[in-house]
Amino acid sequence: METASAASENAPEAMESQPVAGDELLANPNQEDVTPTKDGGVLKEVKRPGEATEMPCKGDTVFVHYVGTLTDGTKFDSSRDRGEEFQFKLGEGNVIKAWDLGVATMKKGEVCILTCKSDYAYGATGSPPKIPPNATLVFEIELIRWLGEDLSKAKDGGIVRKVVIKGEGYKHPKSEALVEVHLVGRYGGRIFEERDVKFNLGEGDEFGIPPGIEQALEKFSKDERSLLTLQPRYAFGKHGKPEFNIPPNATVEYETTLIDFEKVKESWEMDKEEKLQQAEIVKEKGTVFFKAGKPDKAAKQYNKIVNYLESEEKYEENDKIKRDQLLIAAYLNLAICDLKLSKNNAAISNCEKVLLLEPHNEKAHFRHAMALFKLNEFKLAHEKFLKVLEINKENREAKRHANLCTAQLQQYARKQKQIYGNMFEKFAKADEKHGKNVDSKIPVHEPTIDDVIEVLPSVSSSNSRKCH
């Protein structure tokens, strides 16, 4: 096998192949069949036992040395000859099947011989020129060490999992799922907390759950127990956790067991009535978060209403009214969350959606105007506040902000007058210097607010947008 820096060239490559007849292996009482079906396709013989009892798990990055030979002893590849360890992610098809199966049974420091039938290696085609078709291969492998799987979404090494007990099946809890977990937190060799807790993924901070645990649980299977190593940004951050005597910027460990979880129904799995019911539930949940001063969490709940109902239009008359009212409430609540989170363009978009359903909605016009005001779009904001006053002339906040817009526009106009007045005066002096008979005083009248609104361009240059 040719050597190269890429993993796909430095070690046996993953290959789909069909079982091939013949190619039988000699029986050896010291060999163990490590195939799932016990078909004799990968036989393992331990030459040097490893340390302890732990073995690497799927997703771990393993570091090995290996020597590959044909059954006649011809060597086709060797990491030892290259003088460098070979690494790969276990169980993800980056190497031949025999390696994924065999290395998963090894312990740290172990040396074994894997005898691999062709259907677990390179199949009927082989890997010319060194590996012929239908070849049985023999690998001497030493497992040097492994690193736990990085579960962080950013792949920055901030959440590392070491599986202690594998879970059942292949299903994992998704965002919003109700999970039940057992946690044992350790720092500096001491246990600082141990508890059972139930919570919905995405709301763990309400229960004192570090963000790294929430991210990791989306990769857990039921009954899995794993040791999670959390870097500070995924644990308690720069403030630490004084009640647990955890200092700032501390790396902590959590032994985490996923006892059980409840699958959350996706929108497409619900019928129309269920969507209306769920929309009511999450609306109330969003309101609780908003009143608690958590607009980001409230917005997640209101967005669920939009996800449930925005594209669902086949309702009878009464349910159609209920659906529209829930959507209007969701858009309006999203708009006010957006304003608090300084997402002003998003607030405008949500207000526009309300006005498509209810053109004279006072709150939608007001929140639209407030978003424009925050964007320094005082001309457009003034027009919107006046629209609010057309709907309700007693709206005091609309009056106050309309006056604020007027003041801002007049201030802008005075600055423009000063700039252009000084400019004209300089031009006049220049002309006078060159002997031209001109009046050095250029009359500039004080503009009214009507003048400003009629001709003034948008004040904001960085946030300008077309508004309706």
PLY file of the C-alpha trace (Angstrom):
ply
format ascii 1.0
element vertex 468
property float x
property float y
property float z
element edge 467
property int vertex1
property int vertex2
end_header
0.00 0.00 0.00
1.37 3.43 -0.91
2.06 5.81 1.95
0.66 9.35 2.02
-0.41 11.94 4.55
-4.13 11.48 4.03
-5.86 8.93 6.23
-7.52 7.39 3.22
-4.11 6.56 1.76
-2.16 5.80 4.96
-4.44 3.04 6.18
-7.01 0.57 4.92
-9.80 2.49 3.23
-13.51 1.89 3.75
-14.99 -0.07 0.86
-18.44 -1.46 0.18
-18.19 -5.03 -1.07
-20.15 -8.26 -1.20
-19.10 -11.42 0.63
-16.90 -13.64 -1.50
-16.96 -17.41 -1.46
-13.83 -19.26 -0.43
-11.10 -17.27 1.22
-11.48 -19.46 4.32
-9.35 -18.80 7.40
-7.55 -21.43 9.37
-9.07 -22.24 12.76
-7.02 -21.05 15.75
-8.21 -21.58 19.34
-6.61 -18.28 20.38
-8.63 -16.32 17.86
-11.92 -14.59 18.63
-14.54 -13.82 16.00
-15.37 -10.10 16.44
-17.96 -9.83 13.68
-21.58 -9.10 14.74
-22.89 -12.16 12.88
-20.00 -14.44 13.91
-19.30 -15.32 10.29
-15.55 -15.66 10.80
-14.82 -12.59 8.71
-12.61 -10.86 11.31
-10.62 -13.01 13.73
-8.67 -11.39 16.56
-5.74 -12.85 18.49
-4.32 -10.86 21.43
-0.51 -10.82 21.42
-0.10 -8.40 24.34
-2.94 -7.61 26.77
-3.89 -4.02 27.31
-4.39 -1.88 30.40
-7.54 -1.77 32.55
-10.91 -2.69 31.04
-11.91 0.41 29.08
-12.21 0.28 25.30
-12.74 3.06 22.74
-16.23 3.84 21.50
-17.73 4.95 18.25
-16.73 8.52 17.49
-13.50 8.38 19.52
-10.29 9.37 17.79
-7.92 6.39 18.14
-4.14 6.38 17.69
-2.52 3.15 16.50
0.57 1.57 14.99
0.02 -1.20 12.46
1.77 -3.55 10.06
-0.26 -5.01 7.18
0.69 -8.24 5.37
-0.80 -10.74 3.00
-1.27 -14.32 4.22
2.08 -15.27 2.62
3.84 -12.71 4.81
4.29 -10.02 2.13
4.18 -6.62 3.82
2.14 -3.98 1.97
2.01 -1.15 4.52
3.38 -0.15 7.92
2.96 2.92 10.11
6.04 1.80 12.03
8.14 2.02 8.88
6.90 5.58 8.41
7.68 6.36 12.06
4.34 8.00 12.77
1.16 6.97 14.54
-2.00 6.63 12.50
-5.26 8.13 13.79
-8.88 7.79 12.71
-12.41 8.21 14.07
-13.69 4.86 15.17
-16.91 3.42 13.78
-17.51 6.05 11.10
-16.40 4.12 8.02
-13.10 5.96 7.57
-11.19 2.66 7.43
-12.01 -0.89 6.35
-14.78 -2.67 8.23
-12.36 -5.04 9.95
-10.60 -2.15 11.64
-13.80 -0.52 12.91
-14.83 -3.86 14.40
-11.48 -5.02 15.74
-10.10 -1.80 17.24
-13.38 -1.29 19.13
-12.55 -4.46 21.13
-9.04 -3.37 22.13
-7.72 -1.86 25.35
-5.06 0.79 25.75
-1.59 -0.67 25.07
-2.98 -3.88 23.60
-1.32 -5.51 20.59
-3.41 -7.91 18.52
-3.45 -9.68 15.19
-6.55 -9.16 13.02
-7.09 -11.67 10.24
-9.60 -10.17 7.83
-11.53 -11.81 5.01
-11.78 -9.83 1.81
-15.40 -8.81 2.37
-14.23 -6.96 5.52
-11.21 -5.51 3.70
-10.87 -4.63 0.00
-13.31 -7.09 -1.51
-13.27 -8.55 -4.99
-11.34 -5.65 -6.52
-8.47 -5.51 -4.04
-6.24 -2.42 -3.99
-3.75 -2.73 -6.84
-0.89 -3.09 -7.12
-0.14 -4.36 -3.61
-3.39 -6.02 -2.58
-4.82 -8.58 -5.03
-8.57 -9.27 -5.49
-10.34 -11.35 -2.83
-7.32 -11.12 -0.54
-7.33 -12.10 3.12
-5.25 -9.56 5.06
-3.37 -9.79 8.35
-2.79 -6.72 10.52
-0.72 -6.39 13.65
-2.25 -3.42 15.50
-1.18 -1.64 18.68
-3.74 0.66 20.31
-1.69 3.50 21.76
-4.43 5.78 23.09
-7.70 7.44 22.17
-9.50 10.71 22.70
-13.17 11.00 23.54
-15.60 12.23 20.91
-15.92 15.99 20.54
-19.66 16.70 20.81
-19.45 20.49 20.56
-21.29 21.91 17.57
-18.31 24.16 16.87
-15.93 21.17 17.03
-13.63 23.18 19.30
-12.91 20.41 21.80
-15.10 22.04 24.42
-17.35 19.00 25.07
-15.57 15.64 25.08
-17.48 12.41 25.68
-16.02 9.20 27.06
-18.64 6.44 26.98
-18.77 4.35 30.16
-21.88 2.29 29.33
-23.34 2.26 25.84
-27.00 3.15 25.44
-29.83 1.32 23.73
-30.72 1.76 20.07
-30.01 4.65 17.77
-32.61 7.23 18.80
-31.50 10.46 20.46
-33.46 13.27 22.14
-33.98 16.32 19.96
-34.29 19.95 20.93
-37.26 20.55 23.27
-37.48 16.86 24.25
-38.22 16.14 27.91
-35.18 14.32 29.30
-34.55 12.61 32.62
-30.89 12.44 33.61
-28.65 11.54 36.52
-25.72 13.92 36.97
-22.53 13.61 39.00
-20.36 16.73 38.77
-16.66 16.59 39.63
-13.94 19.19 39.93
-10.42 18.69 41.27
-11.20 15.10 42.22
-14.22 15.96 44.38
-17.94 15.59 43.73
-19.66 18.97 43.89
-23.17 17.86 42.94
-25.17 14.69 42.35
-28.85 14.68 41.40
-31.64 13.40 39.16
-33.35 16.07 37.10
-36.04 16.36 34.40
-36.09 19.25 31.95
-36.76 20.14 28.34
-33.70 20.47 26.14
-33.19 24.16 25.47
-34.36 25.14 28.96
-31.59 23.58 31.00
-30.37 26.88 32.41
-33.66 27.09 34.30
-32.46 24.03 36.24
-28.79 24.98 36.54
-27.71 22.65 33.73
-24.43 23.69 32.04
-24.88 24.34 28.28
-22.37 21.62 27.38
-24.57 18.94 28.92
-27.56 20.09 26.87
-25.55 19.93 23.64
-24.14 16.51 24.53
-27.51 14.95 25.40
-28.67 15.35 21.81
-26.07 12.65 20.98
-26.96 10.28 23.83
-28.96 7.07 23.59
-31.32 5.85 26.29
-29.50 4.39 29.33
-26.14 5.67 28.11
-23.69 6.71 30.80
-20.79 8.87 29.70
-18.14 11.05 31.25
-18.32 14.57 29.81
-15.35 16.89 30.09
-16.56 20.47 29.73
-14.30 23.42 28.99
-15.24 26.65 30.83
-17.37 28.13 28.03
-19.56 25.01 28.15
-19.60 24.78 31.95
-19.67 27.75 34.34
-17.65 30.25 32.31
-15.67 33.19 33.61
-17.79 33.53 36.75
-17.45 29.96 37.98
-19.99 28.56 40.44
-19.35 29.94 43.95
-22.02 27.77 45.63
-20.12 24.70 44.39
-16.73 26.29 45.09
-15.94 26.20 41.35
-13.50 28.98 40.41
-13.73 31.08 37.24
-12.69 29.48 33.93
-12.69 25.95 35.36
-12.83 22.73 33.35
-15.25 20.30 35.00
-16.41 16.72 34.51
-19.96 15.42 34.58
-20.79 11.73 34.67
-24.10 11.86 32.82
-26.69 9.13 32.50
-29.69 9.52 30.19
-32.35 7.64 32.12
-35.17 8.32 29.67
-36.54 10.86 27.21
-39.84 11.67 25.54
-39.88 12.26 21.84
-41.26 15.63 20.83
-43.83 15.54 18.05
-42.76 17.39 14.93
-45.20 19.82 13.36
-45.77 17.50 10.38
-46.79 14.70 12.77
-49.67 16.73 14.24
-53.16 17.11 12.87
-54.81 20.55 12.64
-56.48 20.34 16.03
-53.24 19.30 17.76
-51.45 22.27 16.21
-54.01 24.68 17.63
-53.76 23.04 21.06
-49.96 23.12 21.06
-49.97 26.73 19.87
-52.05 27.72 22.91
-49.67 25.85 25.25
-46.47 27.37 23.88
-48.04 30.84 23.79
-48.55 30.67 27.56
-45.06 29.26 28.02
-43.62 32.12 25.98
-45.48 34.66 28.09
-43.99 33.18 31.27
-40.48 33.53 29.82
-41.18 37.09 28.62
-42.46 38.21 32.03
-39.37 36.67 33.59
-37.20 38.94 31.44
-36.08 36.23 29.00
-37.14 37.47 25.55
-34.81 35.07 23.73
-36.51 32.03 25.30
-39.95 33.60 24.82
-39.20 34.11 21.12
-38.43 30.40 20.71
-41.90 29.55 21.99
-43.65 32.14 19.79
-41.73 30.86 16.77
-43.23 27.43 17.42
-46.71 28.92 16.90
-45.58 30.26 13.54
-44.10 26.86 12.66
-47.35 25.09 13.61
-49.83 27.43 11.92
-48.29 29.67 9.27
-48.61 27.14 6.43
-51.76 25.45 7.82
-54.73 27.15 6.16
-57.36 24.42 5.83
-59.47 25.32 8.86
-63.20 25.73 9.16
-64.53 29.20 9.94
-64.25 29.21 13.76
-60.88 27.45 13.78
-59.68 29.76 11.00
-60.41 32.76 13.24
-58.61 31.08 16.14
-55.64 30.24 13.93
-55.36 33.84 12.67
-55.60 35.26 16.19
-52.87 32.95 17.43
-50.64 33.92 14.52
-51.29 37.63 15.12
-50.41 37.19 18.80
-47.25 35.26 17.86
-46.07 37.88 15.36
-46.80 40.74 17.77
-45.03 38.99 20.63
-42.08 38.15 18.39
-41.90 41.81 17.39
-41.64 43.00 20.98
-39.04 40.30 21.74
-37.11 41.46 18.67
-37.21 45.05 19.90
-35.81 44.01 23.28
-33.08 41.98 21.56
-32.27 44.87 19.15
-33.37 42.78 16.17
-35.15 45.76 14.66
-35.43 44.53 11.08
-36.92 41.25 12.33
-39.43 43.27 14.36
-40.46 45.17 11.21
-40.91 41.90 9.32
-43.14 40.44 12.04
-45.25 43.61 12.20
-45.74 43.51 8.44
-47.06 39.95 8.76
-49.62 41.13 11.32
-50.75 43.95 9.02
-51.37 41.48 6.21
-53.89 39.76 8.47
-55.18 42.85 10.27
-54.30 46.12 8.47
-55.40 48.46 11.28
-53.74 46.67 14.18
-52.55 49.46 16.48
-49.83 47.44 18.20
-48.35 46.30 14.89
-48.13 49.87 13.58
-46.66 51.11 16.87
-44.01 48.38 17.12
-43.17 48.87 13.46
-42.67 52.59 14.19
-40.54 51.82 17.24
-38.25 49.57 15.18
-37.81 52.35 12.62
-37.13 54.83 15.44
-34.42 52.55 16.84
-32.90 52.32 13.35
-32.75 56.16 13.27
-35.24 56.16 10.39
-36.99 59.19 11.88
-38.85 60.27 8.75
-40.43 56.84 8.23
-40.98 56.38 11.96
-42.80 59.74 12.14
-45.18 58.63 9.40
-45.85 55.37 11.25
-46.52 57.09 14.59
-49.00 59.36 12.82
-50.67 56.22 11.44
-51.00 54.93 15.01
-52.64 58.22 16.01
-55.10 57.89 13.15
-56.19 54.58 14.68
-56.12 55.82 18.28
-55.60 59.52 18.88
-55.22 58.87 22.64
-52.06 56.79 22.26
-49.68 58.84 24.42
-46.52 56.94 23.50
-47.22 57.43 19.81
-47.64 61.19 20.41
-44.45 61.37 22.44
-42.39 59.49 19.88
-43.87 61.48 16.99
-42.63 64.61 18.77
-39.24 63.01 19.32
-39.04 62.23 15.60
-39.94 65.88 14.83
-37.17 67.09 17.13
-34.63 64.75 15.54
-35.60 65.83 12.04
-35.42 69.53 12.95
-32.03 69.02 14.57
-30.84 67.31 11.41
-32.21 70.15 9.27
-30.43 72.79 11.39
-27.15 70.92 10.97
-27.72 70.79 7.22
-28.48 74.55 7.21
-25.26 75.25 9.09
-23.20 73.06 6.78
-24.60 74.55 3.58
-24.70 78.09 4.99
-21.00 77.93 5.80
-20.34 76.43 2.40
-22.16 79.26 0.56
-20.37 81.86 2.68
-17.01 80.37 1.70
-18.02 80.41 -1.98
-19.05 84.07 -1.68
-15.80 85.07 -0.07
-13.87 83.26 -2.76
-15.83 85.07 -5.48
-15.32 88.43 -3.75
-11.59 87.76 -3.56
-11.53 87.28 -7.31
-13.35 90.56 -7.93
-16.84 89.23 -8.50
-19.73 91.41 -7.28
-21.77 89.06 -5.10
-23.74 89.27 -1.92
-21.75 87.35 0.68
-24.85 86.64 2.72
-26.87 83.75 1.40
-30.40 83.72 2.79
-31.33 80.33 4.21
-34.76 80.09 5.85
-35.40 77.88 8.89
-37.08 74.72 7.50
-40.35 73.55 8.94
-41.06 69.95 9.83
-43.27 69.71 6.71
-40.32 70.79 4.57
-38.10 68.22 6.22
-40.53 65.31 5.90
-41.19 66.16 2.26
-37.63 66.29 1.03
-35.37 64.74 3.66
-33.69 61.44 2.75
-33.42 58.59 5.25
-31.21 59.68 8.15
-29.72 56.23 8.69
-27.12 55.26 6.13
-26.18 51.91 7.56
-29.63 50.52 8.29
-31.66 51.87 5.39
-34.33 49.60 3.94
-37.52 49.89 1.98
-40.49 49.91 4.32
-44.17 49.58 3.56
0 1
1 2
2 3
3 4
4 5
5 6
6 7
7 8
8 9
9 10
10 11
11 12
12 13
13 14
14 15
15 16
16 17
17 18
18 19
19 20
20 21
21 22
22 23
23 24
24 25
25 26
26 27
27 28
28 29
29 30
30 31
31 32
32 33
33 34
34 35
35 36
36 37
37 38
38 39
39 40
40 41
41 42
42 43
43 44
44 45
45 46
46 47
47 48
48 49
49 50
50 51
51 52
52 53
53 54
54 55
55 56
56 57
57 58
58 59
59 60
60 61
61 62
62 63
63 64
64 65
65 66
66 67
67 68
68 69
69 70
70 71
71 72
72 73
73 74
74 75
75 76
76 77
77 78
78 79
79 80
80 81
81 82
82 83
83 84
84 85
85 86
86 87
87 88
88 89
89 90
90 91
91 92
92 93
93 94
94 95
95 96
96 97
97 98
98 99
99 100
100 101
101 102
102 103
103 104
104 105
105 106
106 107
107 108
108 109
109 110
110 111
111 112
112 113
113 114
114 115
115 116
116 117
117 118
118 119
119 120
120 121
121 122
122 123
123 124
124 125
125 126
126 127
127 128
128 129
129 130
130 131
131 132
132 133
133 134
134 135
135 136
136 137
137 138
138 139
139 140
140 141
141 142
142 143
143 144
144 145
145 146
146 147
147 148
148 149
149 150
150 151
151 152
152 153
153 154
154 155
155 156
156 157
157 158
158 159
159 160
160 161
161 162
162 163
163 164
164 165
165 166
166 167
167 168
168 169
169 170
170 171
171 172
172 173
173 174
174 175
175 176
176 177
177 178
178 179
179 180
180 181
181 182
182 183
183 184
184 185
185 186
186 187
187 188
188 189
189 190
190 191
191 192
192 193
193 194
194 195
195 196
196 197
197 198
198 199
199 200
200 201
201 202
202 203
203 204
204 205
205 206
206 207
207 208
208 209
209 210
210 211
211 212
212 213
213 214
214 215
215 216
216 217
217 218
218 219
219 220
220 221
221 222
222 223
223 224
224 225
225 226
226 227
227 228
228 229
229 230
230 231
231 232
232 233
233 234
234 235
235 236
236 237
237 238
238 239
239 240
240 241
241 242
242 243
243 244
244 245
245 246
246 247
247 248
248 249
249 250
250 251
251 252
252 253
253 254
254 255
255 256
256 257
257 258
258 259
259 260
260 261
261 262
262 263
263 264
264 265
265 266
266 267
267 268
268 269
269 270
270 271
271 272
272 273
273 274
274 275
275 276
276 277
277 278
278 279
279 280
280 281
281 282
282 283
283 284
284 285
285 286
286 287
287 288
288 289
289 290
290 291
291 292
292 293
293 294
294 295
295 296
296 297
297 298
298 299
299 300
300 301
301 302
302 303
303 304
304 305
305 306
306 307
307 308
308 309
309 310
310 311
311 312
312 313
313 314
314 315
315 316
316 317
317 318
318 319
319 320
320 321
321 322
322 323
323 324
324 325
325 326
326 327
327 328
328 329
329 330
330 331
331 332
332 333
333 334
334 335
335 336
336 337
337 338
338 339
339 340
340 341
341 342
342 343
343 344
344 345
345 346
346 347
347 348
348 349
349 350
350 351
351 352
352 353
353 354
354 355
355 356
356 357
357 358
358 359
359 360
360 361
361 362
362 363
363 364
364 365
365 366
366 367
367 368
368 369
369 370
370 371
371 372
372 373
373 374
374 375
375 376
376 377
377 378
378 379
379 380
380 381
381 382
382 383
383 384
384 385
385 386
386 387
387 388
388 389
389 390
390 391
391 392
392 393
393 394
394 395
395 396
396 397
397 398
398 399
399 400
400 401
401 402
402 403
403 404
404 405
405 406
406 407
407 408
408 409
409 410
410 411
411 412
412 413
413 414
414 415
415 416
416 417
417 418
418 419
419 420
420 421
421 422
422 423
423 424
424 425
425 426
426 427
427 428
428 429
429 430
430 431
431 432
432 433
433 434
434 435
435 436
436 437
437 438
438 439
439 440
440 441
441 442
442 443
443 444
444 445
445 446
446 447
447 448
448 449
449 450
450 451
451 452
452 453
453 454
454 455
455 456
456 457
457 458
458 459
459 460
460 461
461 462
462 463
463 464
464 465
465 466
466 467
